[in-house]
Structures are given as C-alpha cells and as structure tokens.
Amino acid sequence: RLTNMISTKFITAKILVACLIVFASSASIDISKNIKPCMCTKEFDPVCASNGITYSNKCMFECNNEKKDLHIVHPGACGMFNLELFGSTCTRKCNHLKRLVCGTDGVTYENPCMFKCAQLVDPKLKIKHMGAC
C-alpha cells in the first residue's frame, strides 16, 4: 500500500512537471537582459530603441516604454544599421560597444559612432553629455 501511494505521488509529480514544461515553452515572455517580462508574441522583428537596446519586437519595446520617453530609432538590431533622420540617409558601420552618448536632440545613442552618424545628417547636433539622456 505504501509503495502504491509513493508511486502515485511520483507519477502525479511527473505529470505536474510535464505540464509546467509545456506551459513554460508556450508562454511568450521575453526576459532578456534588463528587459521586464512582457506578454508578447514570439515574433522576431527586432527594433532598436533610443536607449540603445534592441527589443525582439515592437510589443516588447512598447511594454518596456511605460514612461513613453523612448522611441524606435530604426527597425533591426542596434549596432550596424542604416540610420534615417530628417529624411536623409546615413549609412555607417558601427560596433555594438555600449558607451551611451546623450545628444542635444534628447536621443541616447548607443555609442560615439552612432552619434557621429546622426551628426552627419544633422551637423548642429552636439554631445550633451556621456551616458543616457
């Protein structure tokens, strides 16, 4: 009888673990680096935000933009990109080094390379300070 109880509890525990694994694999929560958990689809359509963080899709960006102080800089990952500002196009290869730069336009650029790219489009743009705006 004791063996049957232990066996039944063991089987119940296995079923519970299996259910948790199935639930966890179907949930669409992204918790990558410093990004809060959000209920979004798993669609991978990355966007680069003005804080220099690449979000896996627009839903993840919006979920992490509660203060509405960020904007999407461009579609795709932050780093190597085509930057379009003020109707002009600036293409420049930049690395993924995170050395945030705050521009006088209120935009946080991922690094000085990205800032210089934006400066080619808007020559009046200056560095306000190093770090996030």
N, C-alpha and C positions, 0 to 999 in steps of 0.2 A: 504494500500500500504506500509506504514512504517513497519507494522507488517510482511509483506511478505519479505521485504528487510532484516530485522533483523533476521527472521527465516532462510533465505537463507544464510546469513553470518554465522549464528550459525552452520548450517549444514556443510558449507564449512570448518569451523574451526574444527569441529569434524572429518571430513574426513582427513584433514591435520594432525591432532594429531594421528589418527589411522595409517596413512602412516608412520609417524615418528617412532611410536612404532614398527611397522613391520620391518622397515629398521634397527632400532637400535638392535632389537633382532636377526636379521640375520647377522649383521656385526660381524666380528671375530677379534675384537680389545681387547687386554688384557691390562688393565691399573692398575694392582695391584701394591702395594707399590713400589714407586720409579722406576718403570719399565715403560719405554716410550711406548706410543701406537704403535702397530705394526699390519700390516695386515697379520695375520697368521690364520691357521685353528684353530678350537676349540678343536682339538685332544688333549687329556690329556695324555701326555707321558713325565712326568717330568724329568728334568736333573738338577744336582747340578753343579754349576759353581765355579770356583776358587775364586770368590768373596764372597762365602758363600750364594749366593741367589739361590733359587730354581725357575727355569723358567718352565712354563707349558708345553713347548715342545722345540725341537731343533730350530725351526724357531724363537721363542721368544728369545732364547739365542743369536742366530746369529744377530737378529735385534738390540739387546742391546749391541753388541760387536763390535761397529763401529771401535774402535781403534785396534781391534784384539789383545788386551792384556789379554784376558781371555781365559780359556779353560774349557772343561767339565771335572769335576773331576770323576764323576760316574753317571750312569743312576739312576733315582729315586730322591726323595727329599733329601735335605741336612739334616743332623741330624743323625738318626740311619741308618747305612749303612754298606756295605762291601766295604772296600777301597782296590783297586788293584793298586799297584805301582810296577814297575820294575819286573813284572812277579810273584811277591809274593802276597799272600792274607793276609790281616789283618782284622779280624772281631772284632769290639769293639762297644759296645753300647754307644752312645754319646747323650747328650740332645741337644735341639735346642737353647741353650743360645748363643747369639751373642756377643762374645768377640774376635774379629778378631785377628789373630796371623799371622805375616809375617815370613815365613820360609826362610832359606838361599838358598832354591831351587827356590825362587821367587814366590812361591804359597801362596795365602792368605787362611788360614784355618779358618773355622767358629768359632772355639773356641779351647782352650788348649787341650781338649780331642781329637779332631780330629787331632791336631798337633801331640800328643803323639802316636796316632795310626799310622800315617805316619812315625814317628820316629822309631817305631818297625820294619818297613820294611827297613828304611834307617837310621841306628844308627848315621851316621855322620851329619844328619840333625840337625840344631840348630835354635833357635829363633833369627831372625834378629832384630825384634822389635815388640811391640804390635801394632795392627792396621793393616789396609790393606797395601799390598806391593805397 
